[in-house]
């Protein structure tokens, strides 16, 4: 059996993308599956979140590998629909305009791997945070200010843009995992596009935002400089 070995941080997105592609196609040949990945439910509606559990079974007992501090990395086979967070929470953000979809969340820890398939439905609570920007199309090297608001029960809304309010920003850019190589977001919500997207004509980036139990997202598009 071929073993997947990690050789430095730069290989991680490549390895994760390849494994995600194998799992999405239903072919996990060569990828050892020895982690027990579970959740209290595997059907999610848009805006719903569930906590994963990742357990490694050992002859002497078991190890909880759910936390990112153990070295576990999560990937998704459908980042426009199902978002994994480093702490093992998983949120449905869409169904690609279909009545029903599915996607897989996988967990990698060193050479150990496991995955869990979710069924996704459109009707749900939706986002609890409003994430806005003056533009969602960014030329290479440009920046845009994100704004994050939460509606208040008595009317009005609260600005939760700075991370000092408890807000956390995660970006996914087509590599099946959290990845800030195309767009990074500052502590004050300033989204900065990479200076070059290389051979690509454009890159699509999902910015997922969480503040405690409230969440939201926005989709940005990074294009070549001078193309607008």
N, C-alpha and C positions, 0 to 999 in steps of 0.2 A: 504494500500500500504506500502510495506517495504521501509523504509528510510535508505539510506547509510550514516553513521556517521563516521567522521574522528576522530580518537583518537590518536593524535600524528603523527609525520612525518613518523614513521616506517610503519604505516598501509597504507600509500598512495600508494606505488607500488602494494600492494596486491589488494586494492580496485580498482585501475585503471585497473590492469590486468584482474580482474573479469568482470568489466563493458565492457572492450574492447572485451572480449570473448563473452559476451552476444550480443553486437552490431554486431560483425562479424558473429555470427550465425543467425542474424536476429531476435533475441529474446531479447528485452529490458524490459521484465516484471520485475517490481519492481524497475526500475530505472526511476525516474521522469525526464521528458524532458520538461524543461521550459525556456531554453535559445535559442535564435534565432541565429544560426550560419550560416553565409553566406560568399560568396566570389564572386568576379567579374566574375570568371569562375570556372567550376568544372571539366574540362578536362585538364590534364597536360601531357606534354611530358617530357622525361628524361632531367633533368637540369633546368626545369621551376619552378618558384616560384610564389605563389600568397599570398596575405595578407588576413587573415580571419577578420571578424567582429563578435564579440560576444555581443549580446544585451539582457539584461533582461527586459522584459516587465512588468511594474508595473501599478496599477490603477492610480497612480499619475504621470505617465510618463514612462521613460525608463532609464536604467543605462548601460553605455558602460563598459563591463567587458573584453575587448580584452587583455589589458595589464596584464602581470604577477603580477604587483604591486597591482592589485585588488584581488589577491588570485587565479586567474584562472590557472589551470593546464591542459595541452593538452596531449592527448594520440592518438596513431595510432593503427589501426588493422593490419597494414602491415609495420613494421618498416624497412624491407629490400626493401620497395618500396616507402614509403611516410613518410617524416620526418617533425614533427612539431617543431617549435622553440618557446621559451618562449614568444616572442613578437607577436605570432600569425601568423608568416609566415609559409608556408607549401611548401615543395619541393619534387618533384618526383625524385627518384634516381634509379628507375628500374621497370621492369614489370615481374620479375621472368622468363625471357626469353620467355614470351608469347607475342602474337600480341596485346593483350589488357588485362588489369587487372583493378581491382577496390579495393579501400580501404577507410576506414572511419577515419576521424579525429574527435575526441570528445573534448569537453571542460567541465571541472568540476570546480565549484566554490562553496565551502561549500557543501550544499545539492542540488545544482542546476546543471543541466546537459543539454547539447545539442550536436548534432553531424551533420556532413555533409559528404556525400559520394562523392568521386572523381573517375572519369574514368582516367586511366593511359595508355599512349601510348609510344612505345619505341623510335621512331624517334624524336629527339629534340636537343637542343644546347649542351647537355651533361655538364660535369663539366668544369668550367672555371679556377679551381685551380688544380694543380697536387700535390697529396698527396702521399708521398713515405715513405718507411721504409726498413731497411736492411732485416727484416723478418716480416712476418705477423702472425707467430705462436709463442706465448709466453707461456713458462711454468709459473706456479704459482710463484708469487713473483719476476718475472723478469721484465726488462724494455727494451724499444726500443725507439730510437730517431725518431720522425716523422719529415719530411721535407715538407714544403708547398711552392710551386713555382707558380708564375703567368707569363705567356709568355708576352713579350712586343711587341708592334706593329712593332718596328724597328729591332726586333731580340733579342735574349738573353732572360733572365728571371730574375724576381725579387724574392728574398727570403722573404717570408712573414710568416716564422715559428713563431717568437715571437709574443705574444699577443700585444706587444707595437706597432706593425704595424697595429693594428686594427683587427687582426685575433681572431676568437672565436671558441673554440672546444666544441662540444656536443657529448656525448656518449650515446648509447642505447644498452641494453644488454638482451633483451628478456622480459622486463617487460612492454612493450608498451609505455614507456615514457622515457624522458631524465633521465639517471641513471648512475652515476659514481661509483657504488659499485663494479663493476668488473674490469674496467679499468679507471684510472684517468689520465688526461693530464695536465702537468705543464704549467706555463706561457711561458716556452721555448720549448714546444712541446714534452717533454719527457713523453711517455706513460708507466704507471706502472700497472702491473697486480696485483690483489689481492693475498694475501698469500695463500688462500685456496678457491677453488670453490665448497667445500662441497661434496655433493653426486653426482655432475655432472661429467661426463667424460671429457667434454669440455664446454666452453661457447663462443658463437659468439658475437662479439661486433662491432657495426658500429660506427666509428668516423666520425662525420659530421663537416665540416670545412667551415666557412664563413669569408670573408673579404669584407665588404661593399656589393656590388652586385655580387661578384664572390664567387663561392662555389665549394666544392669538397668533396670527402669522401674516406674512406679506411675501409676495413673489417679486423678485427683482430680476431684471435682464441686463447683463453686461454686454455691450457691443464694442466693436472696433472703434477707436478714436477717429473722428471725422466722418463717421457713417451716418450721423443724424443730419 
